[in-house]
């Protein structure tokens, strides 16, 4: 199954201080689903990571695959 996730889910994966971080990580690790991140969510995730975490390029980008 493919799950469409929004920016808050992806951001929670990166930010350990975010309220839903552990739940997002647990779901991501145990799920066999594919995750689809809409392209419009990526700029928001990058902005939040840069603003809150001083991350200029989110780590672990190998988790994501760009689709045409």
C-alpha positions in Angstrom: 0.0 0.0 0.0 1.1 3.6 -0.6 0.7 6.1 2.2 0.6 9.8 1.3 2.3 11.8 4.0 2.4 15.5 4.7 5.2 17.8 5.8 4.4 17.3 9.5 5.2 13.6 9.3 8.4 14.1 7.4 9.5 16.9 9.8 8.7 14.8 12.8 11.1 12.1 11.5 13.9 14.7 11.6 13.1 16.7 14.7 13.6 14.6 17.9 12.0 17.4 19.9 8.8 17.4 17.9 5.8 16.0 19.9 5.1 13.2 17.4 8.7 12.3 16.6 8.8 8.8 18.2 5.4 7.8 16.8 6.5 8.8 13.3 9.8 7.0 13.6 8.2 3.9 15.0 5.6 3.8 12.2 8.2 4.5 9.5 10.5 1.7 10.8 7.8 -1.0 11.2 5.7 -0.2 8.1 6.1 -2.1 4.9 4.1 0.6 3.1 5.6 3.0 0.5 5.5 6.6 1.5 4.6 9.3 -1.0 5.6 12.8 -0.1 3.9 15.4 -2.4 6.4 17.7 -4.0 4.6 20.7 -2.5 5.5 19.5 1.0 9.2 19.3 0.4 9.9 23.1 0.5 8.1 23.3 3.8 10.1 20.5 5.3 13.4 22.0 4.1 12.3 25.4 5.5 11.4 23.9 8.9 14.6 21.9 9.1 16.7 24.9 8.3 14.8 27.2 10.7 14.5 24.9 13.6 17.4 22.4 13.3 20.0 24.4 11.3 19.9 21.6 8.7 20.5 22.9 5.2 19.9 19.7 3.4 17.9 17.0 5.3 19.9 13.9 6.1 18.8 10.4 5.1 17.6 11.5 1.7 18.2 7.9 0.5 14.9 7.0 2.2 13.2 9.0 -0.5 13.0 8.2 -4.2 12.0 10.9 -6.7 9.2 9.8 -9.0 8.4 11.3 -12.4 
